[in-house]
Amino acid sequence: MPKFCANLTMLFNEVDFLDRFEAASNAGFTGVEYLFPYDYDADKLAGLLKQHNLTQVLHNLPAGDWGAGERGIAIFPDRIKDFHDGVRKAIAYATTLGCTQVNCLAGIMPEGDDDNIYHATFISNLRYAAEKLKEAGIKLLIEPINTRDIPGFYLTNTQQALDIIAEVASDNLFLQYDIYHMQIMEGDVARGMEENLGVIEHLQLADNPGRNEPGTGELNYPFLFQHIDKIGYDGWVGCEYKPATTTEEGLGWFNAAK
């Protein structure tokens, strides 16, 4: 079965964030991911990881003012300095946390604007980030996200991500494939994972509709877990879903898959 890591932004949200590390460990997870570590002292987070024998699997680059609705700044020509500063900050945190991969959220393109300037900025920023992260021994990921949850998000499907990876032409840029997002945007997720296995460095899951735990929607997760093993994926699978009730009550799928 795949290696599952708990997304602490969404799971165990019945308790304070810093208590979620212990909750994840007690539930049987050996790895964690979350959106951002930057509101917390890096050494404090590293101590919690060590205390509870957890691997820090993934976090994102700084993505702008999340509370104000920003979902990434990598495409914006007037935010290049902020992006570069964020890369340096992400490297510092990831190094302290022992995290070997970070994800770059592209951002939301203003409706009606010309794509060309945003595309060029995204490519340039990814080249910069991929090089700086490689020097630190950290992989850079990009993630397509569905436009139902985030209308206007710039990166929305697998082929677009593959085209961007090819244009950046770095050996340190990879795909984060979220089964939930790609089920909405393109379907055929088993084939999508298999055909792009060589560039996928991280998987994430949730069921659809609802973005709840496996077993609550249309996706056949027992089949997909077997498929992930069959195709030889040996990375982590991030559990980035909203528990339908409580996290503990919704872990039946996890206990069955272990």
C-alpha angles and dihedrals in degrees: 000000000000123000107256125206124193118240100222093194089068107018127070089014089150086084137048113284095248090053092055092080091064091043091052092049092047089052091056102261117140097189138042138198132180139171101260138357096191100102090063136062108265094221090052091053092046089053092053091050091052094043092054098036093243131152118224098227104176147346133172132253112254105286105195126256102346094181090056092052103264113146101186136332102216095108099050118100092203092055100054094112090049089050093050091048088050092053090055091048092048091051091052093051096041091050092052092045095046089239113158100190136042130188126227116214109209102210139232116294114221110251115262097012123132111267096212099078093045092048093050092048092049092051092048093048093048091052090051094046095044091054096045093045092047089055087056094046094250127129121228119222133189124202131206110219130195120256093224093069095033110024112208096017107160101223111053114152144032098251092052089052092049091050091050092048090051092049094048087052096199125141087217101063120092143167126262104203115202110195093204095052094045093046087060097042103039114351122206088097097165091058091041092057093044096048093048099037092119093064100033113102099165138025129201130191146201131146125253134263104032100019089247130140123302112283096038098088148022101300118101097223098174087059093044093051090052089046092052089054092045095054091049103247106164102176131095128287113215116217098219102165140120110247110239089222117349127341093244094049091050098052097090090104091052095049090049092049097049 
